[in-house]
Amino acid sequence: MDTVQGSLEEAAAATFTRPVPKTARAQMRFLVHQAKGSTRAVAGLLGISQRTVERYLTGQFKRPRPDLAARLTDEVRRRWQPRVRERARQQAATTGGLVIETRARFGFTAAPGTTDDSRVRRITQHLPPQYAARLFTAQAAGAEEQQLREIAAEGLQDIYFKDHGRRAEGLQVEFTDIDYVTIDY
């Protein structure tokens, strides 16, 4: 993943205790169940006709178009096992924290005479629960990708670069040119 938002979603999906439905019929059945039996609501959600939803449910249609298959998979993943996902987030935000692995360009604003040229670094770092809680709160509030990056950069700044405040007192980290970001609870 090259976004913090996408990486948070992938980390949440990794906490699932049962596999996500794979066939279009099973996915439709799950979405209709979530919509309390309303095929009309599922049709509106996916941007297809109600009759098309019914055909997938009866097995008349088996293989959706690629764009519909992607929307269907995304909607099922978004709704799959919400309590398991929430429990994992709660644990990460209160006791466990999270691990962030990234390869990105880190630049610094620091005191004169220090090495503040930006360069690409690969970092794997455990962030404490307070940063996990801030990331989850911002994500739930609909924060933009830039805000999520700033929270992650602040966590890496405090834990990795400043070593919990024991060094580099005036250092400010810039987190740019992300090659990849992987987050795990």
Secondary structure, 3 states (H helix, E strand, C coil): CCCHHHHHHHHHHCCCCCCCCCCHHHHHHHHHHHCCCCHHHHHHHHCCCHHHHHHHHHCCCCCCCHHHHHHHHHHHHHHCCHHHHHHHHHHHHHHHCEEEEEEEEEEEECCCCCCCCCEEEEEEEEECHHHHHHHHHHHHCCCCHHHHHHHHHHHHHHHHHCCCCCCCCCCEEEEEEEEEEEEEC
